[in-house]
């Protein structure tokens, strides 16, 4: 059963439904990270409004996510290549 939770991002409360305790933890951690980034961008970009700062946070977090995704894809390709090399090597070993 989903649990109703509330997370605060900047000055807004969001009522969410977390299907699992792990999902609740992810929602809470995500809100914490957004608020931390918001604070940093607010300090480094005085004069920007909330929408502009949240847009910068969203852009930065999305760029980070895409970078991680790209790195994961590279590592999966390396794993597949190594797996093929290993399979070829093992296939060439004579069976006694």
C-alpha positions in Angstrom: 0.0 0.0 0.0 1.3 3.4 -0.9 2.2 5.8 1.8 1.3 9.5 1.6 4.2 11.8 2.2 4.9 15.5 1.9 8.2 16.9 0.7 9.1 20.6 0.6 11.0 22.1 -2.3 12.0 25.7 -1.9 8.8 27.2 -0.4 6.3 24.7 -1.8 4.9 21.5 -0.2 4.2 18.5 -2.5 1.9 15.7 -1.4 3.1 12.5 -3.0 2.4 8.8 -2.8 5.4 6.5 -2.2 4.8 2.9 -3.1 7.6 1.6 -1.0 9.9 2.8 1.8 12.7 3.0 -0.8 10.6 5.2 -3.0 9.9 7.5 0.0 13.6 7.7 0.7 14.3 8.6 -2.9 11.6 11.4 -2.9 13.0 12.8 0.3 16.6 12.6 -0.9 15.7 14.2 -4.2 14.0 17.1 -2.5 17.0 17.6 -0.2 19.3 17.7 -3.2 17.1 20.1 -5.1 16.9 22.4 -2.0 20.7 22.3 -1.6 21.3 23.1 -5.3 18.7 25.8 -5.1 20.6 27.4 -2.2 23.9 27.3 -4.0 22.5 28.8 -7.2 20.7 31.5 -5.2 24.0 32.5 -3.6 25.9 32.4 -6.9 23.2 34.1 -9.0 21.8 37.0 -7.1 18.9 38.7 -8.7 17.5 35.5 -10.4 14.0 34.6 -9.6 12.8 31.2 -8.3 11.8 29.9 -11.7 15.1 30.8 -13.2 17.0 29.2 -10.4 14.9 26.0 -10.4 15.4 25.8 -14.2 19.1 26.0 -13.7 18.9 23.2 -11.0 16.8 21.1 -13.4 19.2 21.6 -16.2 22.3 20.8 -14.1 20.7 17.7 -12.6 19.6 16.5 -16.1 23.1 17.0 -17.5 24.5 15.0 -14.6 22.0 12.2 -15.2 22.7 12.1 -18.9 26.5 11.9 -18.1 25.9 9.0 -15.8 23.7 7.3 -18.3 26.3 7.8 -21.0 29.0 6.4 -18.7 26.8 3.4 -17.9 26.3 2.7 -21.6 30.1 2.9 -22.2 30.7 0.4 -19.4 28.0 -2.0 -20.7 29.7 -1.9 -24.1 33.1 -2.7 -22.4 31.5 -5.5 -20.5 30.0 -7.0 -23.6 33.3 -6.7 -25.4 35.1 -8.4 -22.5 32.5 -11.1 -22.4 32.9 -11.8 -26.1 36.7 -11.9 -25.7 36.4 -14.3 -22.8 33.9 -16.5 -24.7 36.4 -16.7 -27.6 39.3 -17.5 -25.3 37.4 -20.2 -23.5 36.1 -21.7 -26.8 39.7 -22.1 -28.0 40.9 -24.0 -24.9 41.0 -27.7 -25.8 38.9 -30.0 -23.7 40.8 -32.9 -22.1 
